């Protein structure tokens, strides 16, 4: 037991040390192209405690700033509470990224990002109806990780009304078939190209990101750019998606980062050591529980064997 505890402690300390040394803030200089301010954005970010994430909203904003993001949308699962909570603490956001209001509408048949809304949208309705409500509130509707299983929910009416779709998402890096499905859905209608990380506090926020070409660095300016398709997105291989003219403009300029950053050795070591350390902690806890249970069971058994008092 002592060896297991020391092993767990050593792995966790090594994970923290490697993560601290290897965690270098990502630079992101101010970029103007073709009269537009180019903003790096992630529109699919979750925060603690209401959306199965590990970081509080203000910590999420700080991490987004470290990763060179200019704007993020904190989207609660079927609620907008996560965003309203952080917007109620403006002092915590000084110098940080622009925070957009939002919700991830999670249904059994589809997942839909509602960006720029003010109140929660009921998930117990069709995708077309939800998109209509998003637009009624002045928001933008983005299909979240639209894999083939969600396609039946997006009928002709819904696809015509959709503003954008996640064509680059971390699941595309895990499975080539998933990547192909995201591309196929994106190409099925005139949609704004979106790259999102679906951040839950694990892995780097902005791993997949959207470069938004806007003339107004506000929520409304970003929403307007999304409605008019003024985005450029790169997958890990550097393949571009989005407005063709803006893609050519970015390629000619050469300053826009192409492709997602690859994790360095220290980052990978930190994650592996951390997971192994937590496993060791869990194993140690299970052993202690099992040992206590066996001792308790043994005592109970011996007590049961005693003759009953008269």
C-alpha positions, 0 to 999 in steps of 0.5 A, spaced: 500 500 500 505 504 501 509 503 495 502 504 491 501 511 494 508 513 493 507 511 486 501 515 485 504 521 488 510 521 484 506 520 478 501 526 480 507 531 481 511 529 475 504 530 471 504 537 474 511 539 473 511 537 466 505 540 465 507 547 468 514 547 464 511 545 457 505 550 458 507 556 454 502 561 452 500 561 445 502 568 442 496 571 437 498 578 435 493 583 432 491 581 425 488 585 420 486 582 413 482 586 407 480 591 412 477 586 417 479 584 424 481 577 424 479 574 431 480 567 433 474 564 436 471 557 439 464 557 439 463 550 443 466 551 450 463 548 456 464 550 464 463 548 471 458 546 474 452 546 470 455 543 463 460 537 465 466 541 465 472 542 470 473 549 470 469 555 472 467 560 467 472 565 469 478 560 469 475 558 462 476 565 460 483 566 463 485 559 459 482 561 453 486 568 453 492 563 454 491 559 448 490 566 444 483 566 443 479 573 442 472 570 443 469 564 446 462 562 447 460 558 453 454 554 452 451 550 457 447 544 456 440 546 455 441 552 459 444 559 458 446 560 466 454 558 464 454 565 460 450 569 464 454 567 471 461 570 468 458 576 465 455 578 472 463 578 474 466 583 469 472 585 473 474 577 472 474 578 464 479 585 464 483 584 458 480 577 456 477 574 450 470 577 448 465 572 451 458 570 447 452 568 450 450 561 448 447 554 449 448 547 446 441 545 445 442 537 446 436 533 444 436 525 442 436 527 435 441 533 434 446 537 438 445 545 436 449 551 438 445 557 439 450 563 439 448 570 441 441 568 445 438 571 451 434 566 454 434 558 454 431 554 448 427 548 449 430 542 447 424 538 446 422 540 439 425 539 432 431 542 429 427 547 425 423 549 430 429 550 435 433 554 429 427 559 428 427 560 436 434 562 435 433 567 430 427 570 433 432 571 439 437 574 434 442 569 435 446 564 430 444 557 429 450 552 428 450 544 427 454 541 433 459 535 431 453 533 425 455 526 425 451 521 420 446 519 426 444 526 427 442 528 419 435 525 419 433 531 424 436 536 419 431 536 414 430 541 408 427 546 412 432 546 417 438 545 413 436 552 409 435 555 416 442 553 419 447 558 419 453 554 420 456 547 421 462 544 425 466 542 419 472 541 424 472 538 431 476 534 435 472 527 433 475 528 426 482 527 429 480 521 432 476 517 426 477 518 419 470 516 418 467 522 422 471 527 419 468 525 412 461 525 415 463 532 418 465 534 411 459 531 407 454 535 412 458 541 411 458 541 403 450 539 403 448 546 404 451 553 404 453 553 411 458 558 414 465 553 416 466 553 424 471 549 427 470 548 435 474 544 440 467 542 444 472 544 450 470 541 457 476 542 461 480 537 458 485 538 452 487 545 450 481 550 449 481 552 441 484 546 439 479 547 433 478 554 432 474 559 427 478 565 424 472 570 424 473 576 419 469 582 422 469 589 422 466 590 429 469 587 435 463 585 439 458 580 439 454 583 434 460 584 429 461 576 430 454 574 429 454 578 423 460 575 420 457 568 422 451 570 418 455 572 412 460 566 412 466 570 413 470 565 416 476 561 415 477 554 418 483 549 418 483 542 419 490 539 422 492 537 415 492 545 414 486 543 409 482 550 409 474 551 409 470 557 409 469 563 404 474 562 398 476 569 397 478 570 405 482 563 404 486 566 398 487 572 402 489 569 408 494 564 404 497 570 400 498 574 407 501 567 410 500 570 417 494 566 419 496 559 423 494 553 419 492 547 422 491 545 429 497 545 434 500 539 436 502 537 443 509 537 445 512 531 449 512 535 456 504 536 454 503 528 452 507 526 458 503 530 463 497 527 461 499 520 461 502 521 468 496 524 470 492 519 468 496 513 471 497 517 477 489 518 478 489 510 476 494 509 482 490 513 487 483 509 485 487 503 486 489 505 492 482 507 495 479 500 492 484 496 496 483 500 502 475 499 501 476 492 500 481 491 506 476 494 511 470 490 508 474 484 509 475 486 516 468 488 517 466 482 514 470 477 518 468 481 525 461 480 523 462 472 521 465 471 528 460 475 532 455 471 528 458 464 530 457 466 538 452 463 542 446 467 543 445 469 550 439 466 554 
